Amino acid sequence: MTTAPSDAAGGSGREAQFPLVLGLDTFGDVTDDHDGRPLSHAQTIRNVVEEGVLADQVGVDFFGIGEHHTDDFPMPAADVVLGAIAARTSRIRLGSAVTVLSSDDPVRVFQRYSTLNAVSGGRAEVILGRGSSIDSFPLFGYDLADYEELFEEKTNLFAELLKGGPVTWQGKTRAPLRNQDVVPHTESGPFPVWIGVGGSPQSVVRAAQHGFSLMLAIIGGPPTRFAPFSQLFQQALDQFGHKPQPVGVHAPGHIATTDEKAQEEFWPHYMETLRRASKTRGFAPPTKESFRYEIGPHGALYVGSPETVATKIAANLTNLDATRFDLKYGMGGLSHEALMTNIELYGTRTVPRVRELLA
């Protein structure tokens, strides 16, 4: 399964097999108004629709929405929002970034995204993940002790659903299916499926086992440490008898007209968001020093001018033998206007520059 053709493909070797895809991801972070007050969840969702429409207009290849269930990220139904964007666009690919399959029903996930595929004229795709954010587990009555088994079984079922035709399947995590027809049927074969990986070699092998594509979620530290995952993925695909599949990179960042403006806008909201998260996840909150490292050439954040971000994207796609990059834009507290500027600069200046650098 590969992504739709793009206008340019760079490099040689495996890069020549797959189009260069440059996308945007959002978690629907709650933004602030002009007085620094958080917008309502409803307005945040409407703003994400406008952001997706703009991404299409400025030439971005993909727009993804990650599933979350918290006050800061009110995005539990990404497919509904993506359907609204699909109705107002005609070119951009649309998908999840990521769907927490462990706490969902694979049949319903398949049905929702095959429906989105129909509505959008074949532009849907899905990134499946175990979920680094685990809020959905208690919400839907799942036990975190079953974290691995849930994802393993549900991924197996999802792979069966993608084959089309009646499905027969049995496991421990849901009722069995016996020669069950699952609708709607897709028009042109299965939509693209990726497995999101944040640091687990087992997940890399799982993606290869099913012939899915691999999305590396890199949110901190040197991106180059993920290079062995790309190598492992291609080796595992070969061992399982699958053809090569693309590797993508998902990473956070923010673009403004200058490096200084991007850092000034992003830092206070990044610091506050991670400070809150550190209380429940047990990591140290960021410092100005750690932030400077992460936005530098060896860190995981893509914060700066269009040229700065383009240079870093091109370098890391090469280092990781990847052909897709999705910038996770936005941070709680940034304004909708800042996000729209980010999207415009990414589509009109960063994306063309990355294509030039990798041509």
C-alpha positions in Angstrom: 0.0 0.0 0.0 1.5 3.3 -1.0 0.4 6.9 -0.9 -1.0 8.7 -3.9 1.4 10.1 -6.5 2.9 13.5 -5.8 4.5 16.0 -8.1 8.0 15.0 -7.4 10.1 12.1 -6.2 13.5 12.6 -5.0 16.7 10.7 -4.7 17.6 7.3 -5.9 17.2 3.7 -4.6 14.1 3.3 -2.5 13.4 7.0 -2.7 12.8 6.5 -6.4 10.1 3.8 -5.7 7.8 6.1 -3.7 6.7 9.7 -4.1 7.9 12.4 -1.8 5.0 13.2 0.5 4.9 16.3 2.7 2.0 16.6 5.0 0.6 18.2 8.2 -0.8 16.6 11.3 -2.8 18.1 14.2 -4.2 16.9 17.5 -6.8 19.6 17.5 -4.9 21.5 20.2 -7.1 24.1 21.8 -6.1 27.5 20.6 -6.5 30.9 22.3 -8.3 34.0 21.2 -6.7 37.5 20.9 -7.0 38.0 24.7 -5.3 34.7 25.5 -8.5 32.9 26.5 -9.0 29.3 25.3 -11.5 28.9 22.6 -14.4 26.4 23.0 -14.0 22.9 21.8 -16.6 23.5 19.1 -14.7 26.5 17.7 -11.4 24.6 17.9 -12.9 21.9 15.8 -14.3 24.4 13.3 -10.9 26.0 13.0 -9.3 22.6 12.2 -11.7 22.3 9.3 -10.5 25.7 8.0 -6.9 24.7 8.5 -7.4 21.5 6.5 -9.0 23.5 3.7 -6.1 25.9 3.6 -3.6 23.0 3.6 -5.3 21.8 0.4 -5.2 25.3 -1.2 -1.4 25.8 -0.6 -0.3 22.5 -1.9 0.2 20.3 1.1 0.0 16.5 0.2 -1.7 15.2 3.3 -3.7 16.4 6.3 -4.0 14.2 9.4 -5.8 14.4 12.7 -4.7 12.4 15.7 -7.2 10.8 18.1 -7.3 12.3 21.6 -9.9 12.5 24.4 -8.8 15.3 26.7 -9.8 18.9 27.4 -6.6 20.1 25.7 -7.1 17.9 22.6 -10.9 17.6 21.9 -10.5 15.3 18.9 -12.2 12.0 19.6 -13.8 11.7 16.2 -11.2 12.7 13.6 -13.0 10.9 10.8 -16.0 13.2 11.2 -13.8 16.3 10.9 -11.9 14.8 8.0 -15.3 14.3 6.3 -16.1 18.0 6.6 -12.7 18.8 5.1 -13.2 16.3 2.3 -16.4 18.0 1.3 -14.5 21.3 0.7 -11.4 19.9 -0.9 -10.6 17.9 -4.0 -6.8 17.0 -4.0 -5.3 16.6 -0.5 -5.1 13.2 1.1 -6.9 12.9 4.5 -6.3 10.5 7.4 -5.8 9.7 11.0 -2.6 10.6 12.8 -3.0 8.4 14.8 -6.1 6.1 15.4 -5.8 4.3 18.8 -6.8 0.9 17.5 -6.3 -0.8 20.9 -9.3 0.8 22.4 -11.5 0.8 19.3 -13.3 -1.8 17.2 -11.4 -2.6 14.0 -14.6 -3.2 12.1 -15.8 0.3 13.0 -12.5 1.9 12.2 -12.5 0.1 8.8 -16.1 1.3 8.2 -15.4 4.9 9.1 -12.3 5.2 6.9 -13.8 3.3 4.0 -16.7 5.7 4.2 -14.3 8.6 4.3 -12.6 7.1 1.3 -15.9 7.1 -0.6 -16.8 10.7 0.4 -13.3 12.0 -0.5 -13.1 10.1 -3.8 -10.3 7.7 -2.7 -8.2 10.1 -0.7 -8.4 8.4 2.8 -5.7 6.6 4.7 -5.2 5.6 8.3 -2.3 5.4 10.7 -2.8 2.8 13.4 -1.2 3.0 16.8 -1.2 1.5 20.3 -1.6 5.0 21.8 1.1 6.8 23.7 -1.9 8.8 25.1 -3.9 6.2 27.0 -7.0 8.3 28.0 -9.2 6.2 25.7 -8.6 3.0 27.7 -10.6 3.8 30.8 -13.1 5.8 28.7 -14.1 2.7 26.7 -13.5 0.1 29.5 -10.2 -1.4 28.4 -7.5 -2.7 30.8 -4.0 -1.3 30.3 -2.7 -4.8 31.3 -4.0 -5.9 27.9 -2.2 -3.2 26.1 -0.1 -5.4 23.8 -2.6 -8.2 23.2 -5.3 -5.7 22.3 -3.2 -4.1 19.6 -1.8 -7.4 18.3 -5.2 -9.0 17.8 -7.0 -5.9 16.5 -4.2 -5.2 14.0 -4.6 -8.8 12.8 -8.3 -8.3 12.3 -7.9 -5.0 10.6 -5.5 -6.6 8.1 -8.2 -9.2 7.3 -10.8 -6.5 6.7 -8.5 -4.8 4.2 -8.4 -7.8 2.0 -12.1 -7.4 1.1 -14.7 -10.1 0.9 -16.3 -12.0 3.7 -14.2 -12.1 6.9 -13.8 -15.1 9.2 -11.7 -14.3 12.3 -11.6 -15.3 16.0 -9.7 -13.9 18.9 -10.0 -13.0 22.6 -10.6 -9.3 22.5 -14.0 -9.2 20.6 -16.7 -11.5 19.2 -15.7 -13.7 16.3 -16.6 -13.0 12.7 -17.9 -15.9 10.5 -18.0 -15.3 6.8 -19.1 -11.7 7.6 -19.5 -9.1 4.8 -18.3 -5.7 6.1 -19.5 -2.6 4.2 -18.9 -0.2 2.6 -16.7 -1.9 0.0 -13.9 0.2 -1.4 -13.9 1.0 -5.1 -10.2 0.6 -5.9 -8.7 -1.8 -3.4 -7.6 -1.1 0.1 -6.8 2.4 1.3 -3.2 3.0 2.6 -2.5 1.9 6.1 0.5 2.8 8.3 1.6 1.7 11.7 2.8 4.5 14.0 5.9 3.6 16.0 7.4 5.6 18.8 10.3 3.4 19.8 9.2 -0.3 19.7 11.1 -2.7 17.4 8.2 -5.1 17.8 5.8 -2.6 16.3 8.2 -2.2 13.3 8.1 -5.9 12.7 4.3 -5.9 13.1 4.0 -3.3 10.4 6.2 -5.4 8.1 4.3 -8.6 8.9 1.1 -7.2 7.4 2.8 -5.3 4.6 1.7 -1.9 6.1 3.8 1.2 5.8 5.8 2.6 8.7 5.4 6.0 10.4 8.1 7.0 12.8 6.8 9.3 15.5 9.8 11.3 16.6 9.0 13.8 19.4 12.3 14.1 21.2 16.0 13.4 20.9 18.1 12.8 17.8 16.0 11.6 14.9 19.0 9.6 13.6 18.5 7.0 16.4 15.5 5.8 14.4 17.6 4.9 11.4 17.9 1.2 12.5 14.1 1.0 12.5 14.0 1.9 8.8 16.6 -0.8 8.1 14.8 -3.4 10.3 11.5 -2.6 8.5 12.8 -3.3 5.0 14.6 -6.5 6.2 11.4 -7.7 7.9 9.3 -6.9 4.8 11.6 -9.1 2.7 11.5 -11.9 5.3 7.7 -11.9 5.3 7.6 -11.9 1.5 6.2 -8.4 1.1 7.3 -5.8 -1.4 9.1 -2.7 -0.1 6.9 -0.1 1.6 7.4 3.6 2.4 8.7 5.0 5.6 7.4 8.3 7.0 8.3 10.7 9.8 5.9 12.5 12.1 7.4 15.3 14.3 6.3 18.5 16.0 7.2 22.0 15.0 6.2 25.5 14.1 7.0 27.8 11.2 7.0 31.6 11.2 8.6 34.2 8.9 11.9 34.1 10.9 13.6 31.7 13.2 13.3 34.2 16.1 9.6 34.7 15.6 8.9 31.0 15.4 10.8 30.3 18.6 9.2 33.2 20.4 5.7 32.0 19.4 6.3 28.3 20.1 8.4 28.1 23.2 6.0 29.3 26.0 3.2 27.0 24.8 5.6 24.1 24.3 7.0 24.6 27.8 3.6 24.8 29.4 2.1 21.8 27.5 5.1 19.6 28.4 5.2 20.9 32.0 1.6 19.7 32.5 2.3 16.4 30.8 5.4 15.7 32.8 3.4 15.6 36.0 1.5 12.5 34.9 4.1 10.9 32.6 7.1 11.2 34.8 9.6 13.0 32.6 11.5 16.2 33.3 9.8 19.4 31.9 11.7 21.2 29.2 14.3 23.9 29.8 15.4 26.7 27.5 18.6 24.7 27.1 16.9 21.5 26.1 14.6 23.5 23.8 17.6 25.0 22.0 19.0 21.5 21.5 15.7 20.1 20.1 15.3 22.9 17.6 18.9 22.5 16.5 20.2 20.2 13.7 20.3 17.1 15.9 17.0 17.6 17.8 13.4 16.5 17.1 11.6 19.8 16.8 11.1 21.6 13.5 10.8 25.2 14.7 12.0 28.1 12.5 11.7 29.9 9.2 10.5 28.0 6.1 14.1 27.6 5.0 15.4 26.3 8.4 12.6 23.8 8.6 13.0 22.7 5.0 16.7 22.1 5.4 16.1 19.9 8.5 13.3 18.0 6.9 15.4 17.2 3.9 18.4 16.1 6.0 16.3 13.8 8.2 14.4 12.2 5.4 17.8 11.3 3.9 19.2 10.1 7.2 16.2 7.9 7.9 15.7 6.6 4.3 12.2 8.0 4.4 10.0 9.5 1.7 7.3 11.2 3.8 7.3 13.9 6.4 4.3 15.1 8.4 4.8 18.2 10.5 2.7 18.1 13.7 1.8 21.8 13.8 0.2 23.6 16.6 0.6 23.7 20.4 -2.1 24.5 23.0 -2.3 28.3 23.4 -1.1 29.3 20.0 -3.7 31.4 18.0 -5.6 30.2 15.0 -4.0 33.0 13.0 -0.5 31.7 13.9 -1.5 28.2 12.8 -2.9 29.5 9.5 0.3 31.4 8.9 2.3 28.2 9.7 0.2 26.2 7.2 0.6 28.8 4.5 4.4 29.1 4.9 4.7 25.3 5.0 2.8 24.8 1.8 4.1 27.7 -0.2 7.7 27.9 0.9 8.8 24.9 2.9 7.3 22.1 0.8 8.7 23.5 -2.5 12.1 24.0 -0.9 12.3 20.4 0.4 11.5 19.2 -3.1 14.3 21.2 -4.5 16.8 19.9 -1.9 15.9 16.3 -2.5 15.6 16.5 -6.3 
